[in-house]
Amino acid sequence: MPKACSADLRERVVAAVAGGASRRAAGERFAVSAASAVRWVQRWRQTGQAAAKRRRSKPPALEEQAGLLLALIAAEPDLTLDEVGARLREQDISTSRSAIWRFFERHGISLKKFCTPASKSGGRGAPALEGRATRA
């Protein structure tokens, strides 16, 4: 969701309209859409101010199950995101892998899996040079 325009800009648009300019002309003058100018002037006439409405934010979806998720990871710290999702589905909690990842990120939990090298030669797939004869 885009950020709200500044109160200063809103006040300048409303002042231009109050000074006799049309809403469309005021919008063009200050590089905002005519629809925004119309809404700001309507809000100013209704409430006496053109300030943006306060945004409401809802809590993240999985915060209600925080105790369950944190207990699940404490009991089995090597679970993958897909396995955590499967365990939640067993509890009739529907969610996505990305929602689970964002939950763990907010709580500072990392679920990275570290791979071991493919060979003892450093993991690059090249054979080790030890014990080979070299040309002089």
N, C-alpha and C positions, 0 to 999 in steps of 0.2 A: 504494500500500500504506500503510495507516495506521501512525502512529507507535506504538511500544511504550509501554505504561504505565510509569510511573516505578517504580524499584526500591523506593522508600519505600512506595508504595501496595501493591505485591506483598507486601512484608514485613508490612504491617499486616493484610492479608487472611489470610496464612498464620498470623500470631500469633493472630488471632481464632479460626481453625479449631483451632489447637493448644490454645487456651484453652477449647475445648468447644463452640463454635458450629458449626452445620452449614455446609457450603460454600455452600449457597444463601442462608442467613441472612447469612453474611459478605459474600457478593456484594451482596446488597440493602443492607446497612449501608454499604458503601463505594461503591455505585453502579456496580458492574461486573457482568457477566453471570455466571450460575452456572457456565457452561462455562469461563469464564476462571478463576474461583476453583478449579474442579476441576483444571484444567491446572497452575495455579501450585502447588497443594498436591502434586500428583503429582511435579512437577519438584523441589520442595523435599525430598520423601521420597526421591527417587532420587539427587539430587546434593548435597543439603544447602544449596541456595540456590534462590531463586525468581527470580533475575535472568533477563531475556529472553535468548533464544538470539541468538548473533551472526548478523547478516544477511550473506548472501553477495551480492555484486553482481557482475554479469558486465560485461565491457567492452562499450561500444556496438558495434553490429553492423558499422558501416563502418570502424572503426578499423584493421582488418586491411588494408583497401585505402586507407589514408591516403596513402601515396606515390603511388598511381595517381590518386586524386582531386585531390591538390594539384598534380601534374604536369599533369593535364588542364586545370585552371583556369589554371595558369601559362601554358600554351600557347595557350589560347583563353579569355581572361577574360570574354568577352561571352556565354558559354553560359547558357541558362536552366536551371532545375532539371529541366524535362522533357527537355531535350537532354542534360544530364548523365546522367539516368536511362537514356536511350536508349543512350548510349555504354557505360554499365555493363552493360546487357543484351547488347550486342554482345560483351562479355567474359564472358558467362554469369554475371553477378553480379545477382541479383534483389534489388531494394530498392524503397522507396517514395519519393515526392517529399518527404514530411515527414522521413524518415530522412536524406535528403541535406541538407535544410535545417538539421536539428539538427547534423549533422556540420560544416557550414560555420560555423554559429553558434559551436560549441565552439572552432573554429580561428580565429575572428575575421575571417571572410571574408564580405563583403556582396555579394550578387548583385542589387542593386537596379538597375532599368532606369529611366532618367529620360526622360520624354516632353518633347517640345518643345511650346511653346504652339500652339494651333490657328490663331491668326492673329497678326499683328503688333500687334493692339490690346490685348495683354495676356492673351490666351487666354480672355477671357470671352465671346467670340462676338459682341460688339457692334462695329460698325464704328468706325474711328478718326474722331475729330471734326475732325481737321485739314483745312483747306481748305473746310469747310462755311460757308455764309453764316449769320450769326446775326441774329436780329431785334433791333431796338433798342427 
